[in-house]
Amino acid sequence: MGDSDTIALRAHHLLCLHGFRGLGYSEEFVAGMRRVQEALGDGGQRVEVVLGPDVICRPCPHLAERPRCAREDGSERDGAVLAALDVPAGLVRPWRWWQERLAERIPPARFTEICCDCAWYDLGYCLEGMAALGGRRDACAPRKERELL
């Protein structure tokens, strides 16, 4: 994944990357997520938003059986993210542009609508990452903490 290459990412992975904390389905998955995060770097890396499996999905054992995600909720989530961002699949922009678009178009409440049924949602990492991206660090604090702010 060189700096001049365009990285193809599923729409919902644009969100997942902000909450990644080194956990994953396998060691290969975790290593792949880290490589993508590193490649995105300072925001200049070009990213194409896609529907369906991407570079992050490669370690998934189900892809060997069929070239699509075994989990239908991923495809639904991709569609919800594209609709929220008001962009078509295939759009290529620098990572920085995607981050700005996410911050503008997907506030914590919208993020929750899109991702609340994800297996990783209850950990809270993605919501924290998305809230921080939009400068809303208190938006996902536990209720007691928000009352103290």
C-alpha positions as CSV (number, residue, x, y, z in Angstrom):
1,M,0.0,0.0,0.0
2,G,2.1,2.9,-1.2
3,D,1.3,6.5,-0.6
4,S,0.5,7.1,-4.3
5,D,-2.0,4.2,-4.4
6,T,-5.7,4.6,-3.9
7,I,-7.0,2.5,-1.1
8,A,-10.4,1.0,-1.7
9,L,-12.5,1.0,1.6
10,R,-16.0,-0.2,2.2
11,A,-18.2,2.7,3.2
12,H,-18.7,1.5,6.7
13,H,-15.0,0.9,7.2
14,L,-14.6,4.7,7.0
15,L,-16.3,4.7,10.4
16,C,-14.6,1.6,11.8
17,L,-11.2,3.0,11.3
18,H,-11.8,5.8,13.8
19,G,-12.6,3.3,16.6
20,F,-10.0,0.7,15.9
21,R,-8.1,-0.1,19.1
22,G,-6.1,-3.2,18.0
23,L,-8.9,-5.7,18.4
24,G,-10.2,-7.9,15.6
25,Y,-11.4,-11.2,14.3
26,S,-7.9,-12.5,13.8
27,E,-4.2,-11.5,14.0
28,E,-4.3,-11.0,10.2
29,F,-7.3,-8.7,10.4
30,V,-5.7,-6.6,13.2
31,A,-2.4,-6.3,11.2
32,G,-4.4,-5.3,8.1
33,M,-6.3,-2.6,10.0
34,R,-3.0,-1.2,11.3
35,R,-1.5,-1.1,7.9
36,V,-4.5,0.8,6.5
37,Q,-4.4,3.3,9.4
38,E,-0.7,3.8,8.9
39,A,-1.2,4.3,5.1
40,L,-3.9,6.9,5.7
41,G,-1.3,8.9,7.7
42,D,-1.7,12.6,7.6
43,G,-4.8,12.6,5.4
44,G,-3.4,13.0,2.0
45,Q,-3.9,9.3,1.0
46,R,-6.5,8.8,-1.7
47,V,-9.4,6.6,-0.7
48,E,-12.1,5.2,-2.9
49,V,-15.3,4.3,-1.2
50,V,-16.7,0.9,-2.3
51,L,-19.5,-1.5,-1.7
52,G,-18.5,-4.9,-0.7
53,P,-15.2,-6.5,0.4
54,D,-12.1,-4.3,0.6
55,V,-8.5,-4.6,1.7
56,I,-9.6,-4.8,5.4
57,C,-11.9,-7.7,4.6
58,R,-9.1,-9.8,2.9
59,P,-8.4,-12.0,6.0
60,C,-12.0,-13.0,6.3
61,P,-12.2,-16.8,5.8
62,H,-15.7,-16.5,4.3
63,L,-14.3,-14.6,1.3
64,A,-12.6,-17.8,0.1
65,E,-16.1,-19.4,-0.2
66,R,-17.8,-16.5,-1.9
67,P,-16.6,-13.0,-3.0
68,R,-19.0,-11.1,-0.8
69,C,-19.5,-10.5,2.9
70,A,-21.2,-13.3,4.7
71,R,-22.8,-10.7,7.0
72,E,-25.6,-8.8,5.3
73,D,-25.6,-6.1,7.9
74,G,-22.2,-4.9,6.4
75,S,-23.8,-4.2,3.1
76,E,-26.8,-2.5,4.7
77,R,-24.4,-0.4,6.8
78,D,-22.4,0.5,3.6
79,G,-25.6,1.8,2.1
80,A,-26.5,3.8,5.2
81,V,-23.1,5.4,5.3
82,L,-23.2,6.4,1.6
83,A,-26.7,7.9,2.1
84,A,-25.6,9.8,5.2
85,L,-22.5,11.1,3.4
86,D,-24.6,11.8,0.3
87,V,-21.9,10.3,-2.0
88,P,-21.9,7.5,-4.6
89,A,-19.9,4.4,-4.4
90,G,-16.7,4.7,-6.4
91,L,-16.0,8.3,-5.3
92,V,-12.2,8.9,-4.7
93,R,-11.1,11.7,-2.4
94,P,-8.1,12.2,0.0
95,W,-8.6,10.7,3.5
96,R,-8.7,14.1,5.0
97,W,-11.8,14.9,2.9
98,W,-13.5,11.8,4.1
99,Q,-12.8,12.7,7.7
100,E,-14.2,16.1,7.2
101,R,-17.3,14.7,5.5
102,L,-17.8,12.1,8.3
103,A,-17.5,14.9,10.9
104,E,-20.1,17.1,9.1
105,R,-22.6,14.4,8.1
106,I,-22.5,11.7,10.8
107,P,-22.9,13.1,14.3
108,P,-23.0,10.6,17.2
109,A,-26.8,10.1,17.0
110,R,-26.6,9.2,13.3
111,F,-23.6,7.0,14.0
112,T,-25.7,5.1,16.6
113,E,-28.5,4.6,14.1
114,I,-26.1,3.2,11.5
115,C,-24.0,1.0,13.8
116,C,-25.9,0.1,16.9
117,D,-26.4,-3.5,15.7
118,C,-22.7,-4.0,15.0
119,A,-20.9,-6.6,17.1
120,W,-18.3,-4.0,18.0
121,Y,-20.7,-1.2,18.9
122,D,-21.1,-2.0,22.6
123,L,-17.3,-1.5,23.2
124,G,-17.9,2.2,22.5
125,Y,-14.6,2.7,20.7
126,C,-16.1,3.6,17.4
127,L,-18.5,6.1,18.9
128,E,-15.6,7.7,20.9
129,G,-13.5,7.9,17.7
130,M,-16.4,9.5,15.7
131,A,-17.2,11.9,18.4
132,A,-13.6,13.0,18.7
133,L,-13.4,13.4,14.9
134,G,-16.2,15.9,15.0
135,G,-14.8,17.7,18.1
136,R,-17.6,16.3,20.3
137,R,-15.6,14.5,22.8
138,D,-18.3,14.7,25.5
139,A,-21.0,13.4,23.2
140,C,-20.3,9.8,24.1
141,A,-19.2,10.2,27.7
142,P,-21.2,8.1,30.2
143,R,-24.2,10.0,31.6
144,K,-22.6,10.7,35.0
145,E,-19.6,12.3,33.3
146,R,-21.7,14.5,31.0
147,E,-23.6,15.8,34.0
148,L,-20.3,16.9,35.5
149,L,-19.1,18.7,32.4
